Amino acid sequence: MFNFFDSLKQKYQGCLNRLAPEQCVMLGDYLFYVEGFAGIITLSSTAVVFRVKNGVISVFGSDLSILEMTPSTITINGKIKQVERV
């Protein structure tokens, strides 16, 4: 099975020391996928805030919802306007 993040890590090995422990992909302005998810902090239709291993990711927009969540991944959909990592 093809793994997007494993392929990127293999291709760009020289950059591995700069990678965050979580991996994120945003598709257009409607879908945000994260590997390394560690728990929800805030959930509303305008903000989804969650923990990752070394920080917090905040997703802001409208009509936001969790499309899928596992113990280590989360997929958010809706009209995404801003993503922050602190």
Backbone as CSV, one residue per row, in Angstrom:
resi,resn,N_x,N_y,N_z,CA_x,CA_y,CA_z,C_x,C_y,C_z
1,MET,0.841,-1.187,0.000,0.000,0.000,0.000,0.880,1.241,0.000
2,PHE,0.534,2.215,-0.807,1.267,3.469,-0.904,1.043,4.309,0.356
3,ASN,2.134,4.823,0.922,2.037,5.708,2.083,2.654,7.039,1.703
4,PHE,1.841,8.055,1.602,2.261,9.393,1.177,3.426,9.914,2.003
5,PHE,3.314,9.878,3.329,4.351,10.438,4.184,5.632,9.622,4.147
6,ASP,5.530,8.300,4.096,6.733,7.472,3.988,7.480,7.776,2.693
7,SER,6.758,7.971,1.608,7.391,8.298,0.332,8.104,9.644,0.395
8,LEU,7.484,10.633,1.004,8.131,11.941,1.145,9.381,11.855,2.012
9,LYS,9.300,11.125,3.116,10.450,10.981,4.013,11.614,10.310,3.290
10,GLN,11.312,9.317,2.472,12.362,8.613,1.746,13.001,9.531,0.701
11,LYS,12.189,10.302,0.004,12.698,11.169,-1.060,13.504,12.340,-0.508
12,TYR,13.087,12.891,0.626,13.713,14.093,1.177,14.428,13.806,2.486
13,GLN,15.225,12.764,2.522,15.911,12.344,3.742,16.764,13.448,4.347
14,GLY,17.325,14.325,3.547,18.161,15.409,4.051,17.410,16.415,4.897
15,CYS,16.100,16.432,4.797,15.274,17.380,5.549,14.646,16.760,6.793
16,LEU,14.886,15.482,7.051,14.199,14.779,8.131,14.407,15.415,9.497
17,ASN,15.560,16.020,9.721,15.813,16.624,11.033,14.925,17.836,11.286
18,ARG,14.267,18.344,10.257,13.385,19.506,10.422,11.908,19.145,10.455
19,LEU,11.576,17.873,10.300,10.169,17.471,10.298,9.590,17.469,11.703
20,ALA,8.358,17.932,11.824,7.634,17.858,13.091,7.185,16.414,13.300
21,PRO,6.925,16.017,14.548,6.479,14.645,14.791,5.104,14.344,14.189
22,GLU,4.316,15.362,13.922,3.035,15.135,13.255,3.176,15.492,11.785
23,GLN,2.356,14.866,10.965,2.359,15.096,9.526,0.969,15.596,9.136
24,CYS,0.923,16.646,8.304,-0.347,17.273,7.928,-0.450,17.414,6.416
25,VAL,-1.671,17.274,5.918,-1.963,17.521,4.512,-3.264,18.307,4.446
26,MET,-3.263,19.364,3.638,-4.489,20.125,3.401,-4.829,19.995,1.925
27,LEU,-6.051,19.581,1.643,-6.519,19.440,0.275,-7.504,20.558,-0.011
28,GLY,-7.086,21.455,-0.887,-7.908,22.624,-1.175,-8.136,23.422,0.089
29,ASP,-9.319,23.939,0.239,-9.660,24.671,1.465,-10.801,23.980,2.201
30,TYR,-10.888,22.652,2.001,-12.031,21.937,2.580,-11.672,20.675,3.369
31,LEU,-10.408,20.216,3.321,-10.066,18.978,4.007,-8.672,19.102,4.613
32,PHE,-8.544,18.738,5.897,-7.266,18.813,6.606,-7.066,17.494,7.342
33,TYR,-5.964,16.808,7.024,-5.665,15.489,7.584,-4.380,15.566,8.394
34,VAL,-4.369,14.976,9.593,-3.191,15.006,10.460,-2.918,13.606,11.010
35,GLU,-1.668,13.165,10.883,-1.165,11.986,11.585,-0.344,12.508,12.753
36,GLY,-0.571,11.969,13.936,0.116,12.443,15.131,-0.840,13.157,16.071
37,PHE,-2.119,13.040,15.806,-3.189,13.607,16.628,-3.138,13.000,18.031
38,ALA,-3.368,13.853,19.064,-3.278,13.363,20.447,-4.451,13.784,21.327
39,GLY,-5.492,14.391,20.780,-6.663,14.729,21.588,-7.283,16.063,21.250
40,ILE,-8.609,16.127,21.336,-9.376,17.346,21.056,-9.312,18.291,22.254
41,ILE,-9.137,19.574,21.971,-9.219,20.619,22.997,-10.526,21.393,22.833
42,THR,-10.814,21.837,21.614,-12.017,22.610,21.316,-12.632,22.110,20.017
43,LEU,-13.958,22.007,19.997,-14.654,21.580,18.793,-15.914,22.415,18.631
44,SER,-15.961,23.170,17.528,-17.168,23.916,17.179,-17.224,23.999,15.659
45,SER,-18.275,24.598,15.132,-18.398,24.711,13.673,-17.442,25.745,13.091
46,THR,-16.789,26.549,13.949,-15.845,27.563,13.468,-14.408,27.328,13.921
47,ALA,-14.173,26.371,14.818,-12.817,26.103,15.297,-12.685,24.656,15.769
48,VAL,-11.604,24.027,15.340,-11.225,22.714,15.851,-9.792,22.865,16.341
49,VAL,-9.591,22.667,17.632,-8.267,22.808,18.246,-7.922,21.465,18.880
50,PHE,-6.702,20.984,18.580,-6.327,19.670,19.093,-4.830,19.603,19.378
51,ARG,-4.497,18.641,20.252,-3.107,18.414,20.628,-2.419,17.512,19.623
52,VAL,-1.138,17.799,19.423,-0.222,16.905,18.731,0.957,16.713,19.668
53,LYS,1.895,15.861,19.305,2.944,15.475,20.250,3.655,16.667,20.896
54,ASN,4.059,17.636,20.126,4.827,18.766,20.661,4.135,20.102,20.480
55,GLY,2.816,20.137,20.549,2.148,21.411,20.375,0.651,21.283,20.211
56,VAL,0.100,22.318,19.607,-1.347,22.414,19.389,-1.569,22.909,17.969
57,ILE,-2.539,22.325,17.282,-2.949,22.789,15.966,-4.370,23.313,16.074
58,SER,-4.590,24.508,15.504,-5.914,25.133,15.481,-6.344,25.293,14.029
59,VAL,-7.559,24.869,13.739,-8.135,25.000,12.403,-9.359,25.898,12.544
60,PHE,-9.400,26.980,11.761,-10.501,27.932,11.830,-11.208,28.003,10.484
61,GLY,-12.523,28.215,10.514,-13.286,28.321,9.285,-14.771,28.329,9.573
62,SER,-15.538,27.743,8.669,-16.983,27.648,8.861,-17.446,26.256,8.463
63,ASP,-18.535,25.830,9.062,-19.096,24.489,8.824,-18.061,23.386,9.051
64,LEU,-17.173,23.567,10.036,-16.145,22.575,10.322,-16.738,21.392,11.069
65,SER,-16.243,20.211,10.746,-16.642,19.001,11.458,-15.522,17.978,11.337
66,ILE,-15.568,16.979,12.187,-14.606,15.889,12.119,-15.177,14.828,11.198
67,LEU,-14.492,14.600,10.113,-14.930,13.602,9.150,-14.541,12.204,9.616
68,GLU,-13.333,12.094,10.190,-12.852,10.809,10.683,-11.826,11.064,11.782
69,MET,-11.813,10.192,12.796,-10.850,10.320,13.882,-10.489,8.921,14.370
70,THR,-9.180,8.681,14.536,-8.680,7.447,15.125,-7.826,7.869,16.324
71,PRO,-7.254,6.941,17.062,-6.404,7.348,18.191,-5.207,8.215,17.782
72,SER,-4.779,8.154,16.507,-3.599,8.936,16.112,-3.797,9.805,14.874
73,THR,-4.996,9.802,14.284,-5.249,10.639,13.108,-6.568,11.384,13.258
74,ILE,-6.660,12.495,12.536,-7.915,13.245,12.488,-8.054,13.859,11.102
75,THR,-9.266,13.857,10.583,-9.578,14.502,9.313,-10.709,15.487,9.560
76,ILE,-10.468,16.734,9.219,-11.442,17.810,9.428,-11.910,18.285,8.061
77,ASN,-13.223,18.494,7.929,-13.712,19.066,6.684,-14.584,20.270,6.979
78,GLY,-14.830,21.051,5.951,-15.568,22.298,6.049,-14.817,23.365,5.283
79,LYS,-15.253,24.585,5.371,-14.581,25.708,4.698,-13.442,26.179,5.599
80,ILE,-12.216,25.745,5.305,-11.050,26.053,6.144,-10.451,27.386,5.697
81,LYS,-10.319,28.295,6.653,-9.794,29.629,6.353,-8.392,29.840,6.914
82,GLN,-8.052,29.122,8.000,-6.764,29.356,8.659,-6.363,28.127,9.465
83,VAL,-5.066,27.809,9.432,-4.502,26.734,10.251,-3.291,27.299,10.977
84,GLU,-3.211,27.060,12.286,-2.074,27.523,13.084,-1.498,26.353,13.854
85,ARG,-0.176,26.360,14.021,0.484,25.379,14.887,1.344,26.123,15.869
86,VAL,1.126,25.846,17.149,1.943,26.483,18.207,2.487,25.416,19.127
